[in-house]
Structures are given as C-alpha cells and as structure tokens.
Amino acid sequence: MFNLELLNKLPVKILIVALLIVITAYFIRKSVQLFFDKTSFLDENREETLMHFTDQVLKVLGLVFFFIYVLSHFFNLTRLVTGSVVVAGALALIFQHIIRDYIMGLAYLFERQINLGDYVIINGNKQGKIEEISVRHLKIRQYDGYLYTVSYGSIIELQNGNRGMRRVNESLILNYRQNPDEAFKVMEEVARTCNEKYSDYLLKDLDGNPVEAFKFNQITELNVDYKGHRYSLSGIVKEAYFVDASKRVRYELALAAYVNQLSMAENGEMELDKRTDSQASH
C-alpha cells in the first residue's frame, strides 16, 4: 500500500517519466548507430552528420514531451490555448518560424547540402567551418574565431566550399608597430608568388581562368589578442588540393616574413619585454 501511494505522488511520476524518456532516447540512438555500423551506403562524414542531427532531435523532442507532461498537471493546456486568442495567436506565430526552421533543416540535411566540417558561405557575408548542425540552426566557426549561429529560416543563399572547391585562407599576425605600408607590399608579393607557383591548385572556370586567384585581403582583424593585426591572403582551390595548397601558402608567408624581417606579434612583444627589462636593470 505504501508503494502504491508513493508511486502516485507527482514527483515520483515525473522522475519515472524523465527516466523513461532518457532510456527511450538512448535505445533510439543506439539503434541508429547500430544501423550505420551494419551498413556502408553512407560515407563516414555523412553518418557523423546524421548521428549529430539525431542527437539534437532526440534532445528537443524529449524536453518538449517532458515539459508538456509536467505542465499538464498544473494547467489545462487545451483550455489555456483555445480560450485565449492572444496566447493562441502568439503561439501560432512562434511555431510558424520554428516549424519553418525544422522543415528547411531537414531539407538541407536530406538533400545532402551540408555536412559537419564543411566550409560554407551563408548569405554572402558569413563564412567558416560547420561545427554544429541542430534541428533549427547551424553553427559555423569563422576565420576570426567567432562562432556564428544562423537559423535555417534566415538562410537565403548557401554556398558549400566542400563541393568541388575550398577556400584557402591563411594569415600573418604582425605587431602593431609594423608599418602597414611595408606589410602590404610583402603580402601582395606573396599573393603574386602563389599565383605563379601554385596556379595548378586554383579552381578554374570553363575558360581556364581562376574562379578566385590568390589575393591579399588587407587587414582583416585589428589588435588580435592585444598583440597585433591580422593580414590575410585567400584563394579558391580544387578540393583535392586544399591541404597541400594551404601548407604551401603558409610556407610562402613564413618565408616572406623572414626575408623581409616583418615584426611578428609575439616577437614584437618579446622584444618589447627585453627592452623594458634592460631599461629596468640600468
């Protein structure tokens, strides 16, 4: 009798429902993982993307079901929604955007337009590597280090750099005492050198012209970590050559910095510390 009364208590019911949701989600995830392990018609990157998406869906559905269950003990949800035109209208407006994000997310995923790790350009002004794919939004890590979140419903244009092409984007962080005019000349020369030496890596159009040759993008970030400014160089290359092209561009930048004695951010700070220590000792 005591056990029956205990089970009828609301906190115990809520705890049991929460455990059932967790267990159900666990077995669904394991079933999906087992399915991928036993099949081979999807590549590893695609399987990882679908597993990540499945985890996100299970979390959202589990939380929604749990909160509905808890609230149902305190409110008559049906009467609350239908009895208030304002609340019903607000909820309809909210769910309209949420549902649109869900539908567009499923479309992007199942049409294989995006995968984890892809390099993308969103709406022409945000670009970086996809770090997270959820049921409602993408998170991309931009080259400035910031993590940018965009809902699927706000995506007007999406360019995937992993579909036959990749953008090489390398940079030097120079001390803020470095003369920008001198640095500009060096970086522009590096861009010309890369276009001459690594032209075969560049993605070409039907006329044989580079889609985007190596170019100097000037100063792309000021006062990086309070040490100096970022001078960037980029170019679009064939996907198969991305890793090799990135290494070679980094080499050319390092060589140019050494030959032209550019003041790197760390070196500048160390030299400043040495001068300060020297003055203090005298």
Protein Blocks (a to p, Z undefined) as FASTA:
>chain_A
ZZmmmmmpmklmmmmmmmmmmmmmmmmmmmmmmmmmmpckbcfklmmmmmmmmmmmmmmm
mmmmmmmmmmmmmpcfklmmmmpmklmmmmmmmmmmmmmmmmmmmmmmmnopacehiacd
eehlagcddfbdcfkbccdddfkopacdddfklpmbdcdfkgopacddddddddfkbcfk
lmmmmmmmmmmmmmmmmmmmpccdfkopafbacddebjabghihhlaccddddddddfkl
mmmmmmmmmmmmmmmmmmnopacfklmmmmmmmmmmmmmmZZ
